[in-house]
Amino acid sequence: MNALQLAADGIALGAAYALVAAGFVLALNASRAVNFAHGDTVMAGGFLAVALAGLLPVPGIVLLPIVLGLMALFGVALACVAYFPLRGRPAVSVFVSTIALGIVLQNAATAWFGAAPRAGPSLIGGGIVDLGFAQLPRQAVATIAVAALVYLGLHLLLARTQLGRRLRAAAQDPGMAEALGIPVAAMTALSFALAAALAGSAGLLLSNSFFVTPAEGGNFMLKAYIAAAIGGWGRLHGAALGALMIGVFETAVATAASQVAAEALLYAALLLILLLRPSGLFGEAAGSRA
């Protein structure tokens, strides 16, 4: 594998992780509690792509809008079940409820699909993209492009629209937002919907090259948590950049040594960053999130 192919694979993995991390931070900022079912939502998106591919023999890029829509609905359901009934209680209540929901998702996926790894649909077919000076995997190139477009759409929504400003206001100061007439509960539900849609899209992107298993959610949850810690707690773009770094780092070390070495060095690097720069590589957002 040449350097450009390795870079493409690493960036593709990191781009998918960036969607997971962005969704994690969105729900975190909106609820001020960690959604421990977020990794299992990625897994659910992967299995949803597998199921849809069995019903509709079309490329994954065609299935992506369906996955985004269905996972957004799931995100609202998750908020209604695991967050809203407990939002007046200590944050640990939400932690426990989302952990329980994650376990339910894992067992449901095992019952319906089995424990064996399953492959999702490719985005635009297999093969390579010939650039003349290099040949890159078509799936990796498509993953980078699709993840970039999805993330750009999120950025434009949050930065350029009135709805985005309402979402950010509700997350930053719920009391003031409520006083200004912003429906905070609806904005929180929408944040969960966007978080689940991002996680589900990442599940689709990852399911073809890396397969999907019911027990994989915990790994995605850890990557999102690490990305948030590296990028600065509560910072959306910082978490996305942290996730991109994780993907490139993982791919390079796994190719040079092994996946086990990549995991071990990743956690060692995290400990070093937290020791030397507790606020993350990209600082901390004004008004820390807990």
C-alpha positions as CSV (number, residue, x, y, z in Angstrom):
1,M,0.0,0.0,0.0
2,N,1.5,3.3,-1.0
3,A,1.5,6.5,1.1
4,L,-1.5,8.1,-0.8
5,Q,-3.6,5.0,-0.4
6,L,-2.8,4.8,3.3
7,A,-3.6,8.5,3.7
8,A,-6.9,8.1,1.8
9,D,-7.9,5.1,4.1
10,G,-6.9,7.0,7.2
11,I,-8.8,10.2,6.2
12,A,-11.9,8.1,5.2
13,L,-11.9,6.5,8.6
14,G,-11.3,9.8,10.4
15,A,-14.1,11.5,8.4
16,A,-16.6,8.9,9.5
17,Y,-15.4,9.2,13.1
18,A,-15.8,13.0,12.7
19,L,-19.5,12.5,12.0
20,V,-19.8,10.3,15.1
21,A,-17.9,12.9,17.3
22,A,-20.0,15.8,16.0
23,G,-23.2,14.0,16.9
24,F,-21.8,13.1,20.3
25,V,-21.0,16.8,21.0
26,L,-24.4,18.0,19.7
27,A,-26.3,15.8,22.1
28,L,-23.9,16.6,24.9
29,N,-24.2,20.3,24.6
30,A,-28.0,20.1,24.3
31,S,-28.6,17.8,27.3
32,R,-25.5,18.5,29.4
33,A,-25.2,14.7,29.9
34,V,-23.3,12.1,28.0
35,N,-25.4,9.8,25.8
36,F,-23.7,6.5,26.3
37,A,-26.0,4.9,23.6
38,H,-24.4,7.1,20.9
39,G,-22.0,4.4,19.8
40,D,-24.8,1.9,19.6
41,T,-26.6,4.4,17.4
42,V,-23.7,4.1,14.9
43,M,-24.1,0.4,15.0
44,A,-27.8,0.7,14.5
45,G,-27.2,2.9,11.4
46,G,-24.9,0.3,10.0
47,F,-27.4,-2.5,10.5
48,L,-30.1,-0.3,9.1
49,A,-28.0,0.1,5.9
50,V,-27.5,-3.7,5.8
51,A,-31.3,-4.3,6.1
52,L,-32.1,-1.6,3.5
53,A,-29.6,-3.0,1.1
54,G,-31.3,-6.4,1.3
55,L,-34.6,-4.7,0.4
56,L,-33.3,-2.2,-2.2
57,P,-30.4,-3.4,-4.3
58,V,-29.0,0.1,-4.9
59,P,-25.7,1.8,-4.0
60,G,-25.3,3.1,-0.5
61,I,-25.3,6.7,-1.6
62,V,-29.0,6.2,-2.6
63,L,-29.8,4.7,0.8
64,L,-28.1,7.5,2.7
65,P,-31.0,9.9,2.8
66,I,-33.3,7.1,4.0
67,V,-30.8,6.2,6.8
68,L,-30.5,9.9,7.8
69,G,-34.3,10.3,8.0
70,L,-35.0,7.1,9.9
71,M,-32.1,7.6,12.3
72,A,-33.3,11.2,13.0
73,L,-36.6,9.8,14.0
74,F,-34.8,7.3,16.2
75,G,-32.9,10.2,17.8
76,V,-36.2,11.9,18.8
77,A,-37.5,8.6,20.2
78,L,-34.2,8.2,22.2
79,A,-34.6,11.7,23.7
80,C,-38.2,11.0,24.6
81,V,-37.4,7.7,26.3
82,A,-33.9,8.2,27.8
83,Y,-33.6,11.9,28.4
84,F,-36.8,14.0,28.8
85,P,-38.3,11.9,31.6
86,L,-35.1,12.2,33.6
87,R,-33.8,15.7,32.7
88,G,-34.8,17.2,36.1
89,R,-32.7,14.5,37.9
90,P,-29.0,14.2,38.4
91,A,-27.0,13.6,35.2
92,V,-26.1,10.1,36.3
93,S,-29.8,9.1,35.7
94,V,-29.4,10.0,32.0
95,F,-26.1,8.1,31.9
96,V,-27.8,4.9,33.3
97,S,-30.8,5.3,31.0
98,T,-28.7,5.6,27.9
99,I,-26.5,2.7,28.9
100,A,-29.6,0.6,29.3
101,L,-30.9,1.7,25.9
102,G,-27.5,0.8,24.3
103,I,-27.8,-2.7,25.8
104,V,-31.3,-3.0,24.4
105,L,-30.0,-2.0,20.9
106,Q,-27.1,-4.5,21.1
107,N,-29.4,-7.4,22.0
108,A,-32.0,-6.4,19.4
109,A,-29.3,-6.3,16.7
110,T,-28.0,-9.7,17.8
111,A,-31.5,-11.2,17.7
112,W,-32.3,-9.9,14.3
113,F,-28.9,-10.1,12.5
114,G,-26.8,-12.5,14.5
115,A,-23.5,-11.9,16.2
116,A,-21.3,-12.4,13.0
117,P,-19.9,-9.3,11.2
118,R,-22.1,-8.0,8.4
119,A,-21.0,-5.9,5.4
120,G,-23.1,-2.9,4.3
121,P,-23.5,-1.6,0.8
122,S,-20.7,0.3,-0.9
123,L,-21.4,4.0,-1.6
124,I,-20.8,3.9,-5.4
125,G,-19.4,0.5,-6.0
126,G,-16.0,-1.0,-5.6
127,G,-12.8,-0.7,-7.6
128,I,-10.3,2.2,-7.7
129,V,-10.1,5.8,-8.7
130,D,-7.2,6.3,-11.1
131,L,-5.7,9.8,-10.7
132,G,-2.8,9.1,-13.0
133,F,-0.1,9.5,-10.3
134,A,-2.0,7.3,-7.8
135,Q,-4.8,4.8,-7.5
136,L,-7.1,5.3,-4.6
137,P,-9.9,3.0,-3.3
138,R,-13.2,4.2,-4.7
139,Q,-15.0,3.5,-1.3
140,A,-12.5,5.6,0.6
141,V,-12.8,8.5,-1.8
142,A,-16.6,8.4,-1.7
143,T,-16.6,8.1,2.1
144,I,-14.4,11.3,2.4
145,A,-16.6,13.2,-0.1
146,V,-19.9,12.1,1.5
147,A,-18.7,12.7,5.1
148,A,-17.5,16.2,4.1
149,L,-20.8,17.1,2.5
150,V,-22.8,15.9,5.5
151,Y,-20.6,17.8,7.8
152,L,-20.8,20.9,5.6
153,G,-24.5,20.7,5.7
154,L,-24.4,20.5,9.5
155,H,-22.1,23.5,9.6
156,L,-24.3,25.6,7.3
157,L,-27.4,24.7,9.4
158,L,-25.8,25.7,12.7
159,A,-23.9,28.8,11.4
160,R,-26.1,30.3,8.7
161,T,-29.8,29.6,9.6
162,Q,-32.2,30.9,12.1
163,L,-32.9,27.4,13.2
164,G,-29.2,26.8,13.8
165,R,-29.0,30.0,15.9
166,R,-32.0,28.7,18.0
167,L,-30.3,25.3,18.4
168,R,-27.1,27.0,19.7
169,A,-28.9,29.4,22.0
170,A,-30.9,26.5,23.5
171,A,-27.7,24.6,24.2
172,Q,-25.7,27.5,25.5
173,D,-28.2,29.1,27.9
174,P,-31.6,27.2,28.1
175,G,-33.1,29.6,30.6
176,M,-32.4,32.7,28.5
177,A,-33.5,30.9,25.3
178,E,-36.8,30.0,27.0
179,A,-37.3,33.6,28.1
180,L,-36.8,34.7,24.5
181,G,-39.5,32.4,23.3
182,I,-37.3,29.6,21.9
183,P,-38.9,26.2,22.4
184,V,-35.9,24.6,24.3
185,A,-37.5,21.1,24.5
186,A,-38.1,21.0,20.7
187,M,-34.5,22.3,20.1
188,T,-33.1,19.6,22.4
189,A,-35.1,16.9,20.6
190,L,-33.8,18.2,17.2
191,S,-30.3,18.1,18.6
192,F,-30.8,14.4,19.4
193,A,-32.3,13.9,16.0
194,L,-29.3,15.4,14.3
195,A,-26.9,13.5,16.5
196,A,-28.5,10.2,15.6
197,A,-28.6,11.0,11.9
198,L,-24.9,11.8,12.0
199,A,-24.2,8.6,13.8
200,G,-26.4,6.6,11.5
201,S,-24.7,8.0,8.4
202,A,-21.3,7.1,9.9
203,G,-22.6,3.6,10.5
204,L,-23.5,3.3,6.8
205,L,-20.1,4.7,5.7
206,L,-18.2,2.3,7.9
207,S,-20.3,-0.8,7.4
208,N,-18.8,-1.7,4.0
209,S,-15.1,-1.4,4.6
210,F,-15.1,-2.3,8.3
211,F,-18.2,-4.4,8.7
212,V,-20.7,-4.0,11.6
213,T,-21.3,-6.2,14.6
214,P,-23.8,-5.7,17.5
215,A,-21.0,-5.3,20.0
216,E,-19.1,-2.6,18.1
217,G,-21.0,0.3,19.6
218,G,-18.8,0.6,22.6
219,N,-15.7,1.1,20.4
220,F,-17.5,4.0,18.5
221,M,-18.5,5.6,21.8
222,L,-14.9,5.6,23.1
223,K,-13.7,7.1,19.8
224,A,-16.3,9.9,20.1
225,Y,-15.4,10.5,23.8
226,I,-11.7,10.6,23.0
227,A,-12.2,13.0,20.1
228,A,-14.2,15.3,22.3
229,A,-11.5,15.2,24.9
230,I,-8.8,15.9,22.3
231,G,-10.7,18.6,20.6
232,G,-11.8,20.5,23.7
233,W,-14.9,19.5,25.7
234,G,-18.0,20.9,24.0
235,R,-16.3,22.1,20.8
236,L,-18.0,20.7,17.7
237,H,-15.3,21.5,15.2
238,G,-12.6,20.5,17.7
239,A,-14.1,17.1,18.2
240,A,-14.4,16.6,14.4
241,L,-10.7,17.5,14.0
242,G,-9.8,15.2,16.9
243,A,-11.7,12.4,15.3
244,L,-10.0,12.9,12.0
245,M,-6.6,12.7,13.8
246,I,-7.7,9.5,15.4
247,G,-8.6,7.9,12.1
248,V,-5.3,8.8,10.5
249,F,-3.3,7.7,13.5
250,E,-5.2,4.4,13.8
251,T,-4.7,3.5,10.2
252,A,-1.0,4.4,10.1
253,V,-0.1,2.5,13.3
254,A,-2.3,-0.5,12.4
255,T,-0.6,-0.7,9.0
256,A,2.9,-0.3,10.4
257,A,2.3,-2.6,13.4
258,S,-1.1,-4.0,14.4
259,Q,-4.6,-2.9,15.4
260,V,-3.9,-3.8,19.0
261,A,-0.8,-1.5,18.9
262,A,-2.9,1.3,17.4
263,E,-5.5,1.0,20.2
264,A,-2.8,1.0,22.9
265,L,-0.9,4.0,21.5
266,L,-4.1,5.9,21.0
267,Y,-5.0,5.7,24.7
268,A,-1.4,6.5,25.6
269,A,-1.6,9.6,23.4
270,L,-4.9,10.6,25.0
271,L,-3.4,10.3,28.5
272,L,-0.4,12.4,27.4
273,I,-2.7,15.1,26.0
274,L,-4.9,15.2,29.1
275,L,-1.7,15.5,31.2
276,L,-0.1,18.3,29.2
277,R,-3.2,20.1,27.9
278,P,-6.3,19.1,30.0
279,S,-8.5,21.5,27.9
280,G,-7.7,19.6,24.7
281,L,-5.6,20.5,21.7
282,F,-8.1,23.1,20.5
283,G,-9.0,24.7,23.8
284,E,-12.4,24.6,25.5
285,A,-15.6,26.2,24.5
286,A,-16.8,29.2,26.5
287,G,-19.2,27.8,29.0
288,S,-18.0,24.3,29.7
289,R,-20.3,21.4,29.1
290,A,-20.8,18.7,31.8
